[in-house]
């Protein structure tokens, strides 16, 4: 990931959250023309959909030791983990995200996922939720990088696309009804591609559907 890629991903988050808080709908437009609504209320932890809370609860319940949430956003998982008595660190390259996480009482740092991070090689779990496996547009490189963060008995808990077949790599941008942001590299990983992704990173994979969303846990072979 280049510095420009990092900045673009950060602008995506900041723009979407700002518009969402103001009551505007936001979308993620992909270069192939498809457009998906961004679930800003889910990111903020204000969703009224019961399955969103169920998903977060089940994810948190899989964490039995120190956990790093990569691309933590406003920090809803960091906050939930702390409530469960689990040491948690949020990492995000958005100052807004870090500020929001800290406002909830969580610990977070502003940093690229590819920079040196605290506790490298010692985390019990690393989280990549809400499409964050797509950060930088290169899931293989990202998975190898996150593999460096977890210990020999650790795991990467990653949300994958329940609908998409295979792997999609390209560019995306945030749009509102009145404006759009810059294009940035992005990727989506489908259910039938996650095992291959894990294999190339030296990991095993098991996946399950939770509240209509697909979660995979990758562990060292």
N, C-alpha and C positions, 0 to 999 in steps of 0.2 A: 504494500500500500504506500503510495506517495503522500507527501504532505498535503498536496492538493486534494487527493482522494479523501483524506481524513477531514479536511475542512469542509468538503462538500457534504459528507455524511452528517457532520455536525450541523451544518446549515439546514439540512433536511429535518432533523429533529427539532431544532429551535423554531423553524418556520411552522412546522405542523402543530407543535404545542401552543405556540402563540396564537395561531388561528383557531385552534380547538378551544382554548380558554375563552376566546372572544365569541365563540358560538358558531364559527365558520366550519363547514365541512372541508376536509382536505383529502387529496387523493395522491397516490403514488402512480405516476405515469411511466410505463416502460417503453423503451425505444421501439418495441414491436407494435405499439399502439394500444395495448391493454392498459386498463386503469382500475385500481383497487382503492376503496375507501380506507384511509388510515384510521385504526382504532384508537384515537387519542384518549378517549375516556378510559379505555382499558389500560393504557400506559400510565395514566394519572391515578389509577385505582379507584375511579369514580363510576365505573360501569355498573349499570343496574341489571346486567345479564348474569344470572346465577352461575352459569357454566364458567364464566371468567374467574369468579372467586374460587370455584371448585378446582379449576385447573391450577391456579396459583397455590392453593392449599396442598394439592397432590405433589406439585413440584417441590415445594418446601419440605414436604414429608419425606422426600427422597434424600435429603441432605442431612448427613449424620456427623459432620465435622466442618471445619473452616471452609467457607465457600466464597468464591469470587464471582460476582455478577458482571459479565463483560457487556458493555453497552447498556448500563443499568438504567438509563433514562431517569425518570423522576424518583426511582428508588423503592417502588412498591415491594419488590421481592426482598431487597435488603432489609426493609422494615419488618416484613413478615418473618424472615429468618431470625432476626434479632429477638422478635417476640417469642420464637420457639427456643430461645437459648443458644442459637448457633452463631458463632462469630462469622461476620460477613463483611465484605468489602465491595463497594461499587466502583466500577471503572468506566469512565466515559470521557470523550474528548470535548464534550459540550459543557461550558461553564454553567449554563442554565440547568442542565441535568444534575450536575454535582451540587449546585446550590439547593435544588429542590430535594435531593436525597438527604442532604444534611439537615434541611428544615424539618424532615420527618424524624430526626434523631439518628440517622444512619451515618456510617463512615464511607466516604467516597473521595476519590482522587480524579483529577483531570489529567488524562494521559491517553496516548494512543495504545491500542492493544499490542502493537508491535514494539513498543518501547519497553525498557526494563521495568518490571512490576514487582511489588513487594511479595515475598514468599514464593518466588519461582521454584517449582519442583516440589512444593510442600502442601499445596492446596488439596483438600479432600475432594472438592467438587468445583467445577467451573460451569457457569450457566451461559448459554447462548440462546436466548428466547426472543420472541416477537420478530422473527426473521433475521436476527443478527448474524446468522451463519452467512448471510449475503454481504456483510461489510467488506468493502474493498473490491468486490467482484471476483474473488478467487477463493472459493471455499476450501480447496485442497491446502493452499498455503495457510489459510486461517486455522484449519483444523490441526495442522502440524505445529503451528505456533502455540495453540492452546494446549496441545499435548505436552509442551514443555512446562506448563504451569502446574499440572497435577502430579501428585506423587505416584509411586508404584502401585498403590492400591486405590488410586483416585479415579474419578470419572468426569466425563464431559456430558452435561445434560443439555441437549439441543432440540429446539423445536424445528420441525421440518414441514414442508408443504404437503398438505393432505390431498391436494388435487393435481398438482403439476406432475407429469411424468418426467423422469430423468433429471437433467440439470439445465438450468437456463442461466446464461451469463450475458450481460449487456450493460446498458445504461438506463438510468431512471432519473426522475425529477419529481419534486413536490409541486402540486397544483392546487389552487383554490378556484373559486368561481370567477375571480378577478385577476389573478396573477399566477406566475409560475417561477420556480427557482432554476438554478443551473443544473445541467446534467451531471451525474456522477456514476462511477462504476458500481454495479449491483449484481447480485446473483440470487437465485432461488434453487433450493435442493429438494427434489421430490422423494417420496417414500422409497421408490425403487432404486435410488442412487446412493442412499446414505450408507449402505453396507460397503459399497465400493470405496466411498470416501473414507470410511473408517479403516478399511484394509490398507490403503496407501499410507495412512498415518500410523500404522502398526497397532491398530485398535480393533477390538471386537465390538459388535453392535447388537443391541436388542431394542425393539421399538414397541410402542403401545399407543392406543388411542385413548385420550383422556378428555372428557367433555367436548368431544367432537374435534379435538386438535391432536396432532400426532407428535409424540415425544420420543426421542431416541436417547439411550444412554450408552456412551462409548467408553470402554474400559481397556486398559493395556492388555495386549496378548501375552 
